Amino acid sequence: MAILIKNANIVTMDRHNPRAQTAVVIGQYFAFVGSEAGAENWLKEHPQKELEVLDAQGQMMLPGFNDSHMHFLHYARAKLSVDLYGTTSMKEMLERMRRGLAAYDPARGIWLMGEGWNQDFFTDEKRFPTCRDLDAVTSEYPIIVMRACFHIGVLNSKAMELLHIDRESVKRYGAFAETFGDGEPNGVIKENVFDDIKSGLPFPKDDVLCDMLCESQNDLFKYGLTSVQSDDFKYVPAGGAYHMMELLRKAGETGKLKLRIAEQCLLTEKETVDEFFARGCDGTYGNRTFKFNAVKILADGSLGARTALMRRPYADDPSTKGLAIYENQEDLDYLVMQAHRHNMPALIHAIGDGAVEMCLNAIERARREMPYLHPRHGIVHCQITSRDQIRRFKELDVIAYIQPIFIDYDMHIVYDRVGKELAESSYAWKDYADLGVHHPFGTDCPVESFRPLPGIYCAVTRKDLKGRGPYLPEQSFTVEEALRAYTAEGAYCSYEENVKGQVREGYLADFCLLDRDLLSIPHEEILKANVTATFVDGSCVYKA
């Protein structure tokens, strides 16, 4: 089957052919991209027995969006949780959990979960909830509620009982678990300890989770996403990650999974990264739909929770610099070195400038010791940075994985959190681009919505979604630069820049149509644009 796409406003992301009106798709690939007259001549030379005509009616056509960092399985699984996004008080959060309890069926064997609260938005008490707050909802069934950043979770007493967390056992968690003044655990768990707890929770079986994920891909197609790079290893019950990955690989081969997923394999301990490579896993695993792409590592927490690791104490809380996941540089170096040794990228979560420094040092050591290997290492988030650190990204050939939607919230807290000087060298996305640092866009979904257009709006305007700002307007992107960061840049990060991310001959026919020309409308209207159709492998997977 062949498709002639005509009367389109194609923004190709191909620097040699940036604009076109017509494209011909043969099977999975673009066979021709250019003018309508050129397409007519091409089809005369290459006649097709079956030719479907798609009249784009002047709509904008783009390569499919590529989210460079998200947690897709968590997004799918979160549909089982109570929605706590947008809660503006502790009272409202607890009331939503009570409503969730009313619909809760303990026979399913799944805990009562809530996701998305943020204490900074509370008008009554700007603090984390504790087990006492959750016990007021129920102490009969286990509850876990996750902060919007997913670096902080809170357990009720029943959950702590099931996890054997008490006055004595909590001591081994150190700063990663909070206590009341008398030494009793208060239910607040942080960072890698929280990740380990999440991975051990009872959840649906792997095949059910795989079905949920395949169903959820339709949510993403609605907004023009055709590819994601996803961190899912610790969102699967403990020990089940490799089986889940095999299910997803097979789902891609059978066509059940159409969304292209490049897995960022979260491996935070020496033992897990050693096991990964001992199993023979590396960047060769998978297929065009599902593949292993990188080793994911966590170096710190989040800015909103003050667990991002800073080089100096927080301006609004001098008692802390945040939390280092690896207190010793050598521990982080080992993980990065193992990835580098196997010529596989290390992607390291780092938000504070202290964590960014540790990451750059680890990557520098790996590149120095094995300069003959060139994996595409990256730092995910890289929010709080100094200007000298940004220059080191270029010097060390480090990819900056950016989530532009983050400034919707962070622009309102960053000056208070880190002070004026550091706030004005942070979220410096244009500096990366101007230096020639690769800078793919993403969302960190479900921390934020996976919708690309709000992120594009924030990158272009440097304003929040209510129009407030701008924050550091000199760091703004043009619309075309932002679109490139959401398409071609993402393809580079997964080593697929020669097969996708552009509307170009020989490239996969993954694309979307929009009802507005993002390059010509006022920036405020970007948020009003809608995707009208999405195609993967030349087949329509969404139509408005």
C-alpha positions, -999 to 999 in steps of 0.1 A, spaced: 0 0 0 12 35 -9 0 68 4 2 102 -14 0 130 11 -8 162 -7 -17 198 2 4 196 34 25 222 52 54 198 60 81 209 84 105 181 77 134 187 102 156 178 73 181 206 70 186 199 33 149 200 25 132 220 54 98 225 38 76 204 15 40 202 3 38 165 -6 51 131 6 48 96 -7 48 67 17 56 32 5 50 6 33 67 18 64 89 45 48 88 79 32 98 73 -5 95 109 -17 93 143 1 90 175 -19 67 195 -42 34 183 -57 49 184 -92 79 164 -80 56 138 -64 36 135 -97 68 129 -116 80 104 -90 48 84 -92 50 83 -130 85 68 -127 74 45 -98 37 37 -105 18 21 -76 -9 -5 -80 -27 8 -48 -24 44 -40 -43 60 -12 -46 98 -13 -45 118 20 -55 154 15 -39 173 45 -60 203 36 -31 227 43 -25 213 78 9 213 94 27 180 92 56 171 115 77 140 123 61 122 152 70 137 186 96 119 207 95 122 245 132 118 255 125 108 291 93 96 308 80 67 328 54 51 305 47 20 325 42 41 356 18 63 336 -2 33 326 -1 18 361 -11 51 377 -46 47 363 -51 23 393 -43 51 418 -62 80 433 -55 112 414 -40 138 438 -29 163 412 -42 198 417 -49 193 454 -46 227 471 -47 215 508 -39 187 530 -76 184 537 -85 180 501 -58 154 495 -70 133 524 -106 137 513 -97 124 478 -80 94 495 -113 88 515 -132 87 482 -106 63 468 -111 41 499 -148 40 492 -141 24 458 -112 3 470 -114 -35 467 -89 -52 490 -96 -85 474 -75 -74 444 -45 -75 466 -33 -41 456 -26 -13 480 -46 19 481 -24 44 463 -25 81 455 -3 101 432 5 137 425 3 159 456 27 188 461 29 205 495 40 238 479 4 241 465 -12 235 499 -29 266 514 -34 251 549 -2 233 558 29 234 535 43 201 547 46 165 538 17 143 551 27 117 576 14 83 586 -8 99 612 -26 119 584 -31 87 563 -42 67 593 -71 91 596 -82 77 562 -76 41 572 -53 21 594 -69 -12 583 -55 -12 547 -21 -2 535 -18 33 519 10 49 499 8 84 485 35 98 462 46 134 458 43 147 422 80 143 417 79 106 427 110 110 448 90 112 481 63 87 493 43 85 525 31 53 541 4 48 567 9 26 597 -5 -5 580 19 -2 551 49 3 574 38 -28 594 37 -49 562 72 -35 552 86 -41 587 95 -4 592 96 4 628 117 24 653 147 1 649 146 -8 612 141 28 601 176 36 613 192 18 584 176 42 560 194 72 574 184 105 558 161 86 533 134 80 559 120 106 584 110 101 620 90 119 646 108 135 675 106 104 695 123 82 669 92 66 655 90 65 617 66 91 604 60 73 571 80 97 548 104 77 526 127 92 500 147 85 468 163 51 462 147 36 493 113 47 481 121 33 446 129 -1 462 96 0 481 77 8 450 92 -20 430 82 -45 458 46 -35 460 19 -59 449 6 -51 414 -12 -68 385 7 -96 368 32 -88 341 9 -98 312 -19 -75 327 6 -46 330 17 -52 294 -19 -50 282 -24 -18 302 6 -3 286 -4 -13 251 -38 2 257 -23 34 271 -3 40 239 -35 53 224 -34 82 249 -1 93 235 -10 89 199 -38 114 204 -11 141 210 12 132 182 37 111 201 51 82 182 83 75 202 92 76 239 124 69 259 111 54 291 125 44 325 104 14 337 127 -11 354 116 -2 390 80 2 381 76 -35 378 73 -59 408 107 -68 421 125 -94 399 100 -90 371 117 -63 350 134 -86 325 102 -106 320 83 -74 314 108 -62 289 106 -95 270 68 -91 269 71 -56 254 97 -68 229 73 -95 217 44 -70 217 64 -49 193 71 -78 171 34 -88 168 22 -53 163 3 -51 195 27 -24 206 31 3 180 46 31 201 83 30 198 100 26 232 137 30 239 141 17 274 163 36 299 172 7 322 172 19 358 202 2 375 212 20 407 234 -5 425 267 -23 416 249 -56 418 221 -47 394 243 -32 367 267 -62 369 237 -86 366 224 -66 336 256 -70 316 261 -106 329 228 -114 312 242 -102 280 220 -71 279 232 -41 260 221 -17 232 216 -46 207 185 -59 226 152 -54 209 137 -43 176 124 -11 159 95 -9 184 111 -18 217 148 -17 225 173 -12 254 189 22 250 208 31 281 217 25 317 197 49 339 212 60 372 199 83 399 223 108 415 199 130 436 162 139 442 140 168 433 141 206 437 105 208 451 113 183 478 147 199 485 163 165 479 182 177 448 219 178 457 234 212 458 270 224 462 259 250 488 230 248 513 195 257 500 188 295 502 154 288 519 167 260 542 204 264 551 202 231 571 204 210 540 222 206 507 198 179 496 205 142 493 233 124 475 222 90 463 259 81 462 279 96 490 312 85 474 321 96 439 336 62 433 303 44 436 288 66 409 320 62 388 317 25 389 282 24 374 291 49 347 323 30 339 304 -3 335 280 13 310 309 29 292 329 -3 291 300 -19 273 297 10 249 262 18 263 251 53 274 248 62 311 219 85 316 221 101 351 193 118 369 207 150 383 188 182 392 211 200 417 244 215 407 261 192 433 247 161 415 255 175 381 291 180 392 293 144 403 279 132 370 302 152 349 332 140 369 321 104 364 316 108 327 349 126 324 367 97 341 351 71 318 359 91 287 395 96 298 401 59 307 384 45 275 386 73 249 382 47 221 345 42 231 319 69 224 286 60 240 261 90 241 261 97 278 236 121 292 223 140 322 186 139 327 170 171 340 202 191 346 181 219 360 203 238 385 237 245 369 265 270 368 278 283 335 311 264 338 291 232 341 272 239 310 305 244 291 316 210 304 286 194 287 301 204 254 337 195 264 327 160 275 301 155 247 272 150 272 236 151 261 213 175 281 179 158 286 155 187 291 119 189 303 108 225 294 74 220 311 93 220 344 95 258 345 57 260 348 62 252 385 99 257 391 101 293 379 80 302 410 103 285 435 138 286 420 149 320 433 138 311 468 154 276 467 188 284 453 193 322 453 195 348 425 229 340 411 224 303 407 188 307 395 200 329 367 224 303 353 199 274 356 173 260 331 197 274 305 184 255 275 195 279 248 231 279 261 232 242 255 219 246 220 242 275 211 272 254 223 261 225 201 251 202 229 224 178 220 193 187 239 162 165 234 129 175 250 107 153 272 83 156 301 92 131 329 56 119 327 37 112 349 55 139 369 41 162 342 16 155 314 32 138 284 15 164 260 43 180 239 27 213 231 28 228 267 65 220 268 70 237 234 51 267 247 73 269 278 104 266 258 94 293 234 79 318 258 97 310 291 64 315 308 42 293 328 10 279 314 -10 308 329 12 333 310 32 345 340 68 353 334 90 353 315 118 336 334 152 342 317 137 351 283 172 351 268 171 313 271 140 310 249 139 288 218 123 296 184 93 274 177 113 255 150 142 249 175 117 235 200 101 213 174 136 199 164 143 192 201 111 172 203 118 152 171 152 149 155 171 155 188 152 126 204 161 103 176 198 111 180 197 101 217 184 66 208 209 61 179 181 64 154 189 97 138 192 80 104 158 63 104 134 86 122 128 121 135 126 136 101 101 136 72 127 124 47 132 98 20 142 64 35 130 74 70 102 57 90 68 72 82 60 83 117 43 117 116 14 138 128 -9 165 115 -19 196 135 -48 220 129 -26 251 133 7 262 119 28 265 150 54 285 131 30 313 122 5 316 150 10 338 181 29 319 208 -1 320 231 -21 299 206 3 270 207 -16 257 237 -48 257 216 -34 236 188 -47 200 183 -33 169 167 -58 157 141 -40 125 130 -10 104 140 7 78 118 33 51 128 50 30 101 27 47 75 -5 35 93 -30 57 110 -30 51 147 -51 81 157 -77 103 139 -96 130 155 
